[in-house]
Amino acid sequence: MKILSVNELIQNLEIYVGKYVHVEGTLCYQFECCCLYHRPKSEWDKHSDYNSSIWYGPAFNFSLEDHTLKKWSSKRVVMGGTIRGPSENLGGCGHMSMWPAEIEITQLHLHGRLGEA
């Protein structure tokens, strides 16, 4: 199983839209900011943090409790899910359409602990 970085996914988005992938990054679980950031931070897009992150939204297709997401926020994780590209009408994904892509998660693991969440 190949695990993509967030920047690799975004740079090759046309290849991955509609496909199931695994992406590694730093989980962010905050009000209006549910995203996966690229690791390491030194490789983030210099123009906007959003360009080095993907939205995962607050609604999941699997059960993971709110307190677990809060505990895992800022930790290195691997997400498995289907990739969506930006909305044609809004030009982006997520809150205020600020993210270049979205992942519909079906798996979430702490890095190094792959297995169903």
Sequence and secondary structure as in RCSB ss.txt:
>XXXX:A:sequence
MKILSVNELIQNLEIYVGKYVHVEGTLCYQFECCCLYHRPKSEWDKHSDYNSSIWYGPAFNFSLEDHTLKKWSSK
RVVMGGTIRGPSENLGGCGHMSMWPAEIEITQLHLHGRLGEA
>XXXX:A:secstr
  EEEHHHHHHTHHHHBTSEEEEEEEEEEETTEEEEE SSGGGS SS GGGGEEE  S  SS   HHHHHHHTTS
EEEEEEEEE   TTTSSBSGGG BS EEEEEEEEETT  S  
